[in-house]
């Protein structure tokens, strides 16, 4: 049976992997008999070390289960340059933000750092272990910053919503107060009109009563003058006395 063909690099990860191999743990007895014997890998210890750091990729073509381990190949200078170029390309292709918290940029740099750890592990697993500790510490720090950022953002959003609600409540309250003021102004205008009408009616009544009083006074004064005239005429007129004795009645 032929070995599976080497898969092409798709650019979905910066971590370098070896070509996929058949997963021996899932092979049936018949598959194991038909499979071509594979020589023992002298770098199996390195494969095991890398598997603990970077779990192998698993796939299936309908017949066999495959595993793809992180590459045990040492990195050359050209590999380093290619890694940098690929990182720059993916940053532009995925439109990662250059500043601020960007999950895309963080994931790409984390992937690139994993490839650096793999390259170091090929030469010295102790240095790779130290880099892993550094990576985990950085990720923990970034995770803390991300949680703090999300908390601050959520607090800001809640504050904005609360301020908007307060603003809406104030607008409604202001509209109600303006309506109340308008109602009071209309009431005051109505009362002023009623007061003016009442004052006008009262003045008209006073004028009418005053005129009636003056008319009565004038009539009384005229009557008084007429009576005075009659009295004066009576007093100045001569009195005629009759000296004849009254006749007796028979």
Helices and strands as residue ranges (DSSP letters): E 21-22, G 24-26, H 29-34, H 44-53, E 57-60, E 65-68, H 77-93, H 103-123, H 125-236
